[in-house]
């Protein structure tokens, strides 16, 4: 299996101690986000986990703990989101200079092929223009070029759960022509810096610009890391346009206290902050505890690595 850690929250930033404790105990619980009383038990044996995909805006707290995963033989890589927004939009993030230093440290520690730069979502407002993005994307790319080989972009989707948080910054719907303009210039920046540019879950086709649809949970990269073939399907729980292969997400919604206004996983910052106070790093659950009426079942898990058949 592939462990997604996590699309729903920033585990490296806020829950790294919990994650390492769960690795040590060999299992964790994940509460079903729809059926709250249904809890799945995930076994964390290295022989079951083909790869861990970390998603983070600030993985600095995780860096001193990565040697534990290395010693136990886990494979992993990072999706590191680093944008040009200030603290009006990315409310509780460190400065960009601090984040760039963390990016460089992480890449130097584990290798540039295992740290993917995410510049997403691309959002326009009455203060943030196309020219703003082009200026700062170029500056960030120049600094990250020696430390990553891929950049993944996406444009803001205005889901209802995001609109309330965004209402005070006057977001602007980005027309397809403007998306292509931005992507084309980003591509030129990436070519200059020898970075592959890909899109994440975008319906608009940009292959003619040399920008393919990407896979954030990438079976090809994982095959390279494992030096083995995977037998794995597209993730059916994601949107049709998403290229990711199947994974199990171990996070929980409304638990990331970066409190970015554009966040798809936080419906309400107040709820996220309240949930964070319920976290116990020694609990099998990310948030809260198991109650008597919870139904716990063990997920049927297996490695996706294709075993070579013996000739004898």
C-alpha positions, 0 to 999 in steps of 0.5 A: 500500500501507499500511505498518504500523509496527508491530503487532509492535514499537515502531519509533518508540520503539526503531528510528526511526533504522533506519526513517529509514535504510530510507526513505533507501535506499528499501527494507527486508527483513521476515523471515516470522515463521513461515517464518524463511528467507523474507524479503520485500523492501519497496520504500518509494517514496512513490508506492507508500505511501499511508500509514504507520501508526505504533504506539507507546507512546513516539514521542518519538525519532521526533519530530525525524525526522518532517520527513524524511517530510514533505519526501519527501511521505509520509502518516502518522498515529500510534496512541499507546497511553497507559494508567494502568498503572505500571512494575510492568506497563509495565516500561520506559516513561517517566512518564505526565507525560512521555508526555502531554508527548510526546503534546501535542508530537506532536499540535501538530507533525502535527495532532490528527486524526493522533494517535489515543489508544489506551487498551488493553488494559483489564486488571483485577487484585486491585490494578487495579479498574474504579474505578481505570480510570475515575478515571485515564481521566478524568484522561488524557482531560482532558489529551489532549482538545485534542490528539486526536479519537479514543480506541480501547479494547479489553479484555485477551485472555488468549492463552497467550503472555501468561499466563506474563508476567501470572501474578504480577499475578493478572489477572481475567477481565472479564465482558461486563456489566463491560465495558459498565459501563466502556465506558459511563462512558468514553463519558461522559468522551469526550463531555464532552471531545469525543473519539470513542470506538471499540472495537478488535477487540471481539466485544461490541456497543456501538453502542447506547452510541454506541461503534462498532467502529473501524478502527485502520488506517482507510481513511476517514482515509487517504482524507481525508489523501490527498484521494483514494479507496482501493480496498482490502479488509479485512485478511484476516490479522487476526481476523474482528472486526478492522475494519482494512484491508489493510496490510504490517507491517514489524516483528518479534515479540519485539523491543520492550523496553518489556516490558509484561506484557500484550504480545501481541507479546512472548512472552518479555522475555528473548528481546526483550532479546536480540534488541534487541542484534542490531539494526543501524540500518544493516541492511535487516533490523530484527533480525540480518542476511541469511544465505546460505540466506535466500530473498529475494523482492520483494513485489508492491506497488501504491498503493491510490489510485483514479486519476481517469480523464481525459475526453480 
